[in-house]
Amino acid sequence: MKDIIDPLKIGNKSFSSRLMLGTGKYRTSKDAVKSITTSECEIITVAIRRLPTNINQDNINFLKSLNWNKLWLLPNTAGSQTAEDAIRMAFLGHELACQLGQEDNFFVKLEVISDPKYLLPDPIGTLKAAEFLVKKGFTVLPYINADPMLALHLEDLGCATVMPLGSPIGSGQGLNNLSNLQIIIENANVPVVIDAGIGSPSEATLAMELGADAVLLNTAVAQSKNPEQMAKAMHLGVKAGRLGYLAGRMEKKYYATPSSPLNLISK
């Protein structure tokens, strides 16, 4: 059976993969490169604050070893505690994209996190930065709590996606707030990307079965015993969840029905 042609559309770009990967926490750069390649993802996110903006510096050889003809950079503003800080990181992220040959790349994963203990997104700072960056022509992908009203406000501002967390970042707790995630998915007119908290392929599958458009994860792959193998598992989990969602789940029943009826073809 041929794969269903089902592109993920964000802004003016289309992608065949619905799995996005982060680039932090890997034990070695070799693990990172192998995992990204094996996952068949097309979008990878890089924390701008943790990198120099000069691509020729030796300490970012990792970035230069990736195939940027097949990958799309998603700079993120991780570590920004204020809207102003996040805005500055967004512009630096575009500069890095240009150095990688992606002059038309104005994507930014917007993170404003003022709480160092729980690392939960700041909704006010996120709204403020998103409004400014959208007006400046950025394709804004905001990282938020699973807040349905905030998601709608960000969509109204012109954000290209909303990215609610499944559970606290790096926790591996899975999808802790299914009700709010379902509300966000049902009401969004832009892609919904579940970001943070996913720890296993089954949780990635569940996110996609709910109707999410994509999944972004990092720690689940980077900190697994075999990152390359986990990256493959996540690729398959996301694909299975998406196909299952498109196929449509059977209706749940509160009683048993025979799986081998006398009439094999239902009418």
N, C-alpha and C positions, 0 to 999 in steps of 0.2 A: 504494500500500500504506500503510495506517495504521501509525503507530508502535506498537510493542508497549508495552502498559502494564506498566512494570517499575520500580516505585518503589525508591529507595534509602531504607532505614529506619535511622535512627540515633537511639537512645534512643526517645523517644515522638514523633519527627517523621519525616515522609516527604517525599522530594524527587524530582522527576522528572529532574533533571540529575545526572549522575555526575562532572561536572567541577567542581572547586573552584578558585577563583583567589585569589592573594594581591594585596596592594595596594601593595607597595613597588617601588622601582627604576624606576618609570615616569618618562619625561622630563618629562611634564606631567600635571596632574590631568585634563585633557581626554582624554589618551590612556588614562588609567586608566578613566574613566567609559565611554568608547566601547568599550573592550575588554571590560569587565564586561558591558555590555549586549549586545554582539555574541556573546559566548560562550554566552549563555543559561544561565549558571551561576546557582545559587540560594544557594550558600554562599560568602561571601567572608571571608577571614581578615585581621585587622588586628592589628599588633603594639602592644599596650597601652603598653609602655614608651616608645614613640616618640610617644605622643599625650597631650595633656592630657585629663583625664576630664570636662571641661566642654564639652559639645557646642556651646555658643554661642560659643566662641572662634573667631576668624576663620581661624586657621591649620588648622582642620579643616572648612572649607567643602566640601571634597571629599566628606566623609562625608554632609553634609547634602544634597548634590546627588543622592545615590543614592535609588532607590525602595525604601524598607524594607518596603513592603507585598509586594514580590516577592523580596526578598533576606533572608537569615538571617545574622546576624553570628556569626562564629566568632572570638572574641578569642583571641589567642595570647600566650604568655608568653615570647616570644623575648627574648634578652638576659639571662634569669635564669640565674645561675650556681649557685644552691642551691635546694633544695626549698622552703625558707622564702620565698625571693624569688618563686618561681613561684606559690606559694599566694597571696601578696599580690597579684600581678598578676591572678590568676584572679578575685579578688573585685572588683578595679578594673574588670576586663572586664565583669563582670555589671552594675556601675553604669553603664557606658557603654551596654550593651544596653538598660537601662531608659530612659536618656535618648533612645534611638532608638525607643522605644515597644514594646520587646520585654521586658516585665517578666518573662515566663515563660522567658526565655532564660538557661539556666545552662550553655550549651556553653562548653568551653574546649579549645583546642589546647595541650596541655601540652608545653612545651619546657624542659628543664633542660640547659644546655650550659656546662660548666665549662672546656672547652678552647678558647681563643681562636684557635688556629692552624688546626686541622682542623674545628672546629665540629661535632664528633660528639656525639650525645646521651649524657648521663651516666645509665647504667642504674640505679644505686643511688638517685640523687636523683630520678629519674623515678618509680621504684616508691614511694618515700617520699611524694612529693607526690600521686601518684595515689591512694594509699590514703586519705590525709586528705581530698582533694577529693571522692572518691566518697562517703565517709561524710557529707559536708556537703551532698550532693544535687546535685553538679555532674555534667553529662554530659561525661565526660572522653575526649578523643581524644589519646592520647599519641604523640608523635613519637619513634621509636626506631631503632636500628640494625637491620639485617635479622637479628635474633636470634630464632630460633623459640622457644626456651625462655622468653626474656623476654616475648615476645608472649603465651604461655600464662599466665604469672604475672600479667600485667596484665589479661588477660581474667578470670582467677579473682578478681581484686580487684573486678571490676565495671565495668571500663572499657567504654565504648560502642563503641569501635573500637580497632584498632591501626593505626599509621601508620608502617610501615617505610620507610626511605629507599631509593631506587633507586641513588643514588650521592651523594657529598658535596653539600651544599646549594649551589645556585648554580653548580655545576660544568658542567652540561649533558653529563655523561658517559653518561647513559642508565641502563639497568638492568645494573649491574655484578655483581650477585650473584643471578643467576636461580635457582640451586638453593635458596638459603635463602628467597627470596621465595616459591617454589613450595611449600616445606614450610609456611611460615606460612599461606598461602592454603588449603592442603589441611586444615590442622588447626584453623583458626579457626572459632568459632561466632558471631563478631561480624564486622561489615564490616571488610575490609582496604583501607586507602587508601594507595596508593603516593604517597609525599611526598618530594620533593627529587630533583634530578638529571636529570629529564626535560628534553630540549632540543628535541625535534622531535615532530610529530604521529605519526610512525610509532612512536616510543617510547611515546607515550601509548596507541596502539592495542595494542602488544605487552603493555603492563601489563594492559589489559583482557582481552586474549585469554588471558592466564595464569589469569584468574579473579578478578582484583582487583575490588573492588566500586566503587571510585572512584579518581580521580587528583587530587592537589592540586599545582598548579604556580604559579610566579610569574615567575621570571627569563626563562624561555623565551619568554613573551609580552612582558613589560615591556621587555626588552633586544633584541627583534627589530627589524629595520628598519621593519616596519609592524605595530605591536602589534595593531591592530584586525583586520587580516587574519590574523595568527597566532592570535588568539583564536578566530576562526571555524574555522580549520584544526584547532585543538585540540578544539573542540566536535565537529567531524565525526569526528576520529580516535578520541575516546573513545566516541562513539556506534557507530562501525563496529566497534571492538574488542568492545564489549559484545554487539552483535548477532551477531558472528562466534562469540563464546564460547557464547552461547545456542543458536546453530544447530548447533554441534558440528563440529569440523574433520574432514575426511576422514582415513581411516587412511593413514599413510605406508607406501609399499611400496618394496621394493628392486629392483623390476624394472618395466619399462614395461607398460602395458595400453592397448589402443586406446581412444581417446575417442569413436570412432564405430563401435561393434560392430554386428554384423548384427542382434542383438536390441536395439532401442533402449531398451526398458524392462527394467531389471534385476529379477530375481526374488529 
